[in-house]
């Protein structure tokens, strides 16, 4: 469903990667691994259509994403390295705002269940997000995955600031998405393992 064809990407005069070609099929997770500065985030931005490669193409369902434009973005959920939440809003308000901004309607019940699914206690749902720990803020951001019904998920370092239990919950959610026929592209510092679904790695060396 997602195909990268001979991608080349540079930052200034520095080449990050070239001749990168691969296919991510239904029910498959692509783990993009490598140290900081090797181009993981740059590759994810290309996949999301937020930037353009020096050369090469990205194809979704047989069509180039630059031609699909909004049609492609409507099938994509992207969670970046930054949490993208507002400190003055509550976790529930942040989640509702994110869903509305993405054009995804959701009920208050669905929002509550999503926050509970990431292990955020009910007493915290209506408090300002600024009082939460970094790990709790990351959970608020990742709770969007429990609301998303879009087939392609692109996640930049989703495990940052998470404890082992929260990381396990996020991995299980990704596995469930794969079982439903979804695709996931993840940037991470470490090798990943899955209990279900298909997994491939690509290592960037910068």
NUMAR-189814 format. One record per residue (C-alpha): residue number from 1; chain; x, y, z. Coordinates in steps of 0.25 Angstrom, whole numbers. Layout:
residues N
r seq NUM, mol A, xx X, yy Y, zz Z;
...
END
This chain:
residues 206
r seq 1, mol A, xx 0, yy 0, zz 0;
r seq 2, mol A, xx 12, yy 9, zz 3;
r seq 3, mol A, xx 24, yy 9, zz -6;
r seq 4, mol A, xx 37, yy 18, zz -5;
r seq 5, mol A, xx 44, yy 18, zz -18;
r seq 6, mol A, xx 59, yy 22, zz -19;
r seq 7, mol A, xx 57, yy 33, zz -9;
r seq 8, mol A, xx 69, yy 43, zz -7;
r seq 9, mol A, xx 69, yy 53, zz 4;
r seq 10, mol A, xx 80, yy 63, zz 9;
r seq 11, mol A, xx 80, yy 74, zz 19;
r seq 12, mol A, xx 88, yy 86, zz 14;
r seq 13, mol A, xx 100, yy 80, zz 8;
r seq 14, mol A, xx 100, yy 67, zz 16;
r seq 15, mol A, xx 94, yy 54, zz 10;
r seq 16, mol A, xx 85, yy 47, zz 19;
r seq 17, mol A, xx 81, yy 35, zz 10;
r seq 18, mol A, xx 80, yy 31, zz -4;
r seq 19, mol A, xx 74, yy 20, zz -13;
r seq 20, mol A, xx 64, yy 17, zz -2;
r seq 21, mol A, xx 53, yy 7, zz -7;
r seq 22, mol A, xx 44, yy -1, zz 1;
r seq 23, mol A, xx 29, yy -6, zz 2;
r seq 24, mol A, xx 20, yy -6, zz 14;
r seq 25, mol A, xx 9, yy -15, zz 12;
r seq 26, mol A, xx -5, yy -17, zz 19;
r seq 27, mol A, xx -3, yy -21, zz 34;
r seq 28, mol A, xx 12, yy -17, zz 34;
r seq 29, mol A, xx 20, yy -8, zz 43;
r seq 30, mol A, xx 33, yy -2, zz 37;
r seq 31, mol A, xx 43, yy 2, zz 48;
r seq 32, mol A, xx 52, yy 13, zz 44;
r seq 33, mol A, xx 64, yy 12, zz 54;
r seq 34, mol A, xx 77, yy 20, zz 55;
r seq 35, mol A, xx 84, yy 30, zz 64;
r seq 36, mol A, xx 80, yy 44, zz 65;
r seq 37, mol A, xx 83, yy 52, zz 53;
r seq 38, mol A, xx 83, yy 40, zz 43;
r seq 39, mol A, xx 70, yy 45, zz 36;
r seq 40, mol A, xx 59, yy 37, zz 43;
r seq 41, mol A, xx 50, yy 50, zz 45;
r seq 42, mol A, xx 54, yy 55, zz 31;
r seq 43, mol A, xx 49, yy 41, zz 25;
r seq 44, mol A, xx 36, yy 42, zz 33;
r seq 45, mol A, xx 33, yy 56, zz 29;
r seq 46, mol A, xx 35, yy 51, zz 14;
r seq 47, mol A, xx 25, yy 40, zz 17;
r seq 48, mol A, xx 15, yy 50, zz 22;
r seq 49, mol A, xx 17, yy 59, zz 11;
r seq 50, mol A, xx 22, yy 70, zz 20;
r seq 51, mol A, xx 34, yy 72, zz 11;
r seq 52, mol A, xx 39, yy 67, zz -2;
r seq 53, mol A, xx 51, yy 58, zz -5;
r seq 54, mol A, xx 63, yy 62, zz -14;
r seq 55, mol A, xx 59, yy 51, zz -23;
r seq 56, mol A, xx 50, yy 39, zz -23;
r seq 57, mol A, xx 35, yy 37, zz -21;
r seq 58, mol A, xx 25, yy 32, zz -10;
r seq 59, mol A, xx 13, yy 24, zz -15;
r seq 60, mol A, xx 1, yy 21, zz -7;
r seq 61, mol A, xx -10, yy 11, zz -13;
r seq 62, mol A, xx -3, yy 12, zz -26;
r seq 63, mol A, xx -3, yy 28, zz -27;
r seq 64, mol A, xx 8, yy 38, zz -24;
r seq 65, mol A, xx 5, yy 45, zz -11;
r seq 66, mol A, xx 8, yy 59, zz -17;
r seq 67, mol A, xx -3, yy 56, zz -27;
r seq 68, mol A, xx -13, yy 51, zz -16;
r seq 69, mol A, xx -10, yy 63, zz -6;
r seq 70, mol A, xx -22, yy 64, zz 3;
r seq 71, mol A, xx -28, yy 50, zz 0;
r seq 72, mol A, xx -15, yy 44, zz 5;
r seq 73, mol A, xx -14, yy 53, zz 17;
r seq 74, mol A, xx -29, yy 48, zz 21;
r seq 75, mol A, xx -23, yy 34, zz 22;
r seq 76, mol A, xx -11, yy 38, zz 31;
r seq 77, mol A, xx -10, yy 40, zz 46;
r seq 78, mol A, xx 4, yy 46, zz 49;
r seq 79, mol A, xx 9, yy 48, zz 64;
r seq 80, mol A, xx 22, yy 55, zz 64;
r seq 81, mol A, xx 34, yy 55, zz 74;
r seq 82, mol A, xx 28, yy 67, zz 81;
r seq 83, mol A, xx 15, yy 65, zz 88;
r seq 84, mol A, xx 7, yy 76, zz 81;
r seq 85, mol A, xx -2, yy 79, zz 93;
r seq 86, mol A, xx -6, yy 92, zz 99;
r seq 87, mol A, xx -2, yy 93, zz 114;
r seq 88, mol A, xx -14, yy 102, zz 118;
r seq 89, mol A, xx -24, yy 91, zz 112;
r seq 90, mol A, xx -28, yy 79, zz 120;
r seq 91, mol A, xx -24, yy 65, zz 114;
r seq 92, mol A, xx -39, yy 63, zz 110;
r seq 93, mol A, xx -39, yy 77, zz 103;
r seq 94, mol A, xx -26, yy 74, zz 96;
r seq 95, mol A, xx -31, yy 61, zz 91;
r seq 96, mol A, xx -44, yy 67, zz 86;
r seq 97, mol A, xx -36, yy 79, zz 79;
r seq 98, mol A, xx -27, yy 69, zz 72;
r seq 99, mol A, xx -38, yy 61, zz 67;
r seq 100, mol A, xx -46, yy 73, zz 62;
r seq 101, mol A, xx -33, yy 79, zz 55;
r seq 102, mol A, xx -31, yy 66, zz 48;
r seq 103, mol A, xx -46, yy 66, zz 44;
r seq 104, mol A, xx -49, yy 53, zz 52;
r seq 105, mol A, xx -61, yy 55, zz 61;
r seq 106, mol A, xx -61, yy 48, zz 74;
r seq 107, mol A, xx -70, yy 47, zz 86;
r seq 108, mol A, xx -67, yy 51, zz 101;
r seq 109, mol A, xx -68, yy 36, zz 104;
r seq 110, mol A, xx -58, yy 32, zz 93;
r seq 111, mol A, xx -49, yy 42, zz 98;
r seq 112, mol A, xx -50, yy 37, zz 113;
r seq 113, mol A, xx -48, yy 23, zz 108;
r seq 114, mol A, xx -35, yy 27, zz 100;
r seq 115, mol A, xx -29, yy 34, zz 112;
r seq 116, mol A, xx -32, yy 22, zz 121;
r seq 117, mol A, xx -26, yy 13, zz 111;
r seq 118, mol A, xx -13, yy 20, zz 112;
r seq 119, mol A, xx -13, yy 19, zz 127;
r seq 120, mol A, xx -17, yy 33, zz 130;
r seq 121, mol A, xx -25, yy 33, zz 143;
r seq 122, mol A, xx -39, yy 39, zz 142;
r seq 123, mol A, xx -36, yy 50, zz 152;
r seq 124, mol A, xx -25, yy 56, zz 143;
r seq 125, mol A, xx -35, yy 57, zz 131;
r seq 126, mol A, xx -40, yy 70, zz 135;
r seq 127, mol A, xx -27, yy 77, zz 140;
r seq 128, mol A, xx -18, yy 86, zz 133;
r seq 129, mol A, xx -8, yy 78, zz 125;
r seq 130, mol A, xx 3, yy 87, zz 130;
r seq 131, mol A, xx 3, yy 80, zz 143;
r seq 132, mol A, xx 5, yy 66, zz 137;
r seq 133, mol A, xx 19, yy 59, zz 136;
r seq 134, mol A, xx 26, yy 58, zz 123;
r seq 135, mol A, xx 22, yy 43, zz 122;
r seq 136, mol A, xx 7, yy 47, zz 125;
r seq 137, mol A, xx 7, yy 58, zz 114;
r seq 138, mol A, xx 13, yy 48, zz 104;
r seq 139, mol A, xx 1, yy 38, zz 108;
r seq 140, mol A, xx -9, yy 50, zz 105;
r seq 141, mol A, xx -2, yy 51, zz 91;
r seq 142, mol A, xx -2, yy 36, zz 88;
r seq 143, mol A, xx -17, yy 35, zz 93;
r seq 144, mol A, xx -20, yy 39, zz 79;
r seq 145, mol A, xx -17, yy 25, zz 74;
r seq 146, mol A, xx -29, yy 20, zz 81;
r seq 147, mol A, xx -38, yy 30, zz 73;
r seq 148, mol A, xx -31, yy 28, zz 60;
r seq 149, mol A, xx -38, yy 20, zz 49;
r seq 150, mol A, xx -28, yy 24, zz 38;
r seq 151, mol A, xx -20, yy 13, zz 32;
r seq 152, mol A, xx -6, yy 19, zz 32;
r seq 153, mol A, xx 0, yy 23, zz 45;
r seq 154, mol A, xx 14, yy 30, zz 45;
r seq 155, mol A, xx 20, yy 32, zz 59;
r seq 156, mol A, xx 33, yy 39, zz 62;
r seq 157, mol A, xx 39, yy 33, zz 75;
r seq 158, mol A, xx 26, yy 29, zz 81;
r seq 159, mol A, xx 33, yy 23, zz 94;
r seq 160, mol A, xx 40, yy 36, zz 98;
r seq 161, mol A, xx 37, yy 39, zz 113;
r seq 162, mol A, xx 29, yy 26, zz 114;
r seq 163, mol A, xx 31, yy 16, zz 126;
r seq 164, mol A, xx 31, yy 1, zz 122;
r seq 165, mol A, xx 16, yy -1, zz 125;
r seq 166, mol A, xx 12, yy 11, zz 116;
r seq 167, mol A, xx 21, yy 6, zz 105;
r seq 168, mol A, xx 15, yy -8, zz 105;
r seq 169, mol A, xx 1, yy -1, zz 104;
r seq 170, mol A, xx 5, yy 7, zz 92;
r seq 171, mol A, xx 11, yy -6, zz 85;
r seq 172, mol A, xx -1, yy -14, zz 88;
r seq 173, mol A, xx -9, yy -3, zz 81;
r seq 174, mol A, xx 0, yy -3, zz 69;
r seq 175, mol A, xx -2, yy -18, zz 68;
r seq 176, mol A, xx -17, yy -17, zz 69;
r seq 177, mol A, xx -16, yy -7, zz 57;
r seq 178, mol A, xx -8, yy -16, zz 49;
r seq 179, mol A, xx -18, yy -28, zz 52;
r seq 180, mol A, xx -28, yy -19, zz 46;
r seq 181, mol A, xx -21, yy -17, zz 33;
r seq 182, mol A, xx -14, yy -4, zz 36;
r seq 183, mol A, xx 0, yy 1, zz 34;
r seq 184, mol A, xx 10, yy 7, zz 44;
r seq 185, mol A, xx 23, yy 15, zz 41;
r seq 186, mol A, xx 31, yy 17, zz 54;
r seq 187, mol A, xx 44, yy 25, zz 56;
r seq 188, mol A, xx 52, yy 19, zz 68;
r seq 189, mol A, xx 66, yy 18, zz 74;
r seq 190, mol A, xx 64, yy 3, zz 77;
r seq 191, mol A, xx 60, yy -10, zz 70;
r seq 192, mol A, xx 46, yy -13, zz 72;
r seq 193, mol A, xx 39, yy -27, zz 74;
r seq 194, mol A, xx 24, yy -30, zz 71;
r seq 195, mol A, xx 15, yy -41, zz 77;
r seq 196, mol A, xx 7, yy -40, zz 64;
r seq 197, mol A, xx 7, yy -34, zz 50;
r seq 198, mol A, xx 19, yy -33, zz 41;
r seq 199, mol A, xx 31, yy -25, zz 44;
r seq 200, mol A, xx 42, yy -19, zz 36;
r seq 201, mol A, xx 54, yy -10, zz 40;
r seq 202, mol A, xx 62, yy 0, zz 32;
r seq 203, mol A, xx 74, yy 6, zz 38;
r seq 204, mol A, xx 79, yy 20, zz 35;
r seq 205, mol A, xx 94, yy 23, zz 37;
r seq 206, mol A, xx 94, yy 37, zz 33;
END
